Amino acid sequence: MAKQRVRFTFSEEIIAEPIIYNLGQQFNIVTNIRQAELTEDRGWIVLEIDGEDKDIEAGIAWAISKGVRVEPVSD
């Protein structure tokens, strides 16, 4: 199992979508919210993502395709 820490930034267009829930359900990975700041129209979340490398990569690519800005976070 691999672990990554990333920052997801959401725009107004996607802030209400269940991106993190779908990420865990569709890609067989575990998400753990470590820090967040959200409003009704934008926000960011720092996630720890646990899973197989290929599943994490596919999940991050999917999130990017949905309009999420994804940046690595160092511990």
Secondary structure as UniProt FT lines:
FT   STRAND          2..10
FT   TURN            12..16
FT   HELIX           19..27
FT   STRAND          30..38
FT   STRAND          43..51
FT   HELIX           53..65
FT   TURN            66..67
FT   STRAND          69..72
//
